[in-house]
């Protein structure tokens, strides 16, 4: 988690920093093969140079960015979890329960689906 330390330290509110750290630590524990990277000032997990999932924080929520095709594929589960979404990301409000099973399913899907991907983002 050392790659994410500066990002976490940039979150002023201790409760939000700790919550984001729990999310990142849980993902790293579940998927230890993923690389930790900071890109566009956001913590991201990558696999063989391709994006698996990224996060950003705002005043009201954590934005989770697994790419548009994944949002579309998991749209019903995202909505059932109570999260709002756009084409590219979904939002976990600071007051929401984190649905780790949903996060793990999305990450597992991206790892498998992008195993032969040569680019950082899906092409086409």
N, C-alpha and C positions, 0 to 999 in steps of 0.2 A: 504493500500500500504506500510505499515511499513516493512513488510517482504522483500520487494523489494528495500528498500532504499539503503542498502549497495551496492547492485548490480548496481543500477543507479549511485551512487556516484563513482563507479569504472570506468565509462565511461568518459574519459578525455575531449572529445570534447562536449561542451555544446549543440550544435545543435543536435548531435546524442543522447545525454542523454535525451533531451527534447522530441525528436521523440519517443524514446523507452518508455518513461514515458506516452506519449499520448496513445500509443498502449495498454500498460498494464492497464491504467486507463479506457479506453473505454471498454476493455474486462470485467474488474471488475464491471463496471457500468451495462453492459448488462447482465452479469451472476454473480450476487452477491453471489450466493450459492457456487461458486467455492472457493477452498482454494488456497492461495498463498504459494508457497514453493520455496526454493532454493535447487536444487539438481544438482550435478556436476557443481557447480558455474553458474547455469543458472536459470532464473526465469521460473517457471512452474505453471500451474493451474492444480489442481487435484480435483477429486470428489470421495468421499468415499474410498480414498486410491489408486485410479487408475489415471494414467496420462491422462490428456485431451489434453494439448498442452504445448510445451516448446519453449523457445527462446534462442538464443545466438547472440552475436554481433561480427563482424569482421570489418576490415578496410573498406571493400567495401559493406557490406550488413548486414541485419538482417536475421538469419536463423530461420525458423519456422518449428518445428518438431511435427507433429501430429500422427506419426507412419506410416509405409509403406502402410498399407491397405488403409489409408485415402488419401495418396498421389496418389495411384492408382485410387481410386474412384473419386477424384477431379482433376485428371491430366488435363483434357481438360480445366476446369475453371482456373486452375493455369496458364496454358500456355496462355489462352486468356487474363489473367490479365497482361501478359508480364513478368512473373516470371520464372526463370530457376529452375530446381529441380533435385534431385537425388532420389534414391529409398526411402530414409527416411525423406527428408526435402525439403523445397523450400526456395528460397532466395528473399528477398525484398531489392533491392539496396537502398542505402541512397537517391538516386535521384528519385526513383520510388514513385508513388502515392500509399498509403496504401489502398488496397481494403478491407475495413472493412466488407462489406457484405459477401465476400468470407471467411474471418476469422470467422465471426459469424456462417456461415453455417457449416464450418468444426467443430467448437466447439460444436454446437448444435448436429451435427451428432455423435460426440464422446460421448457426455453426454448420448444420447439416446442409442447408440449402446453398450456402456460399462456399462449400468446401473446395470447389474447383474455380471459384471466382478469382480473377487476376487483378481486379481493380478494387480500389477502396470502397466505392459505391457500386451498386448494381448498375449494369449497363442495359438500357432498353426497358 
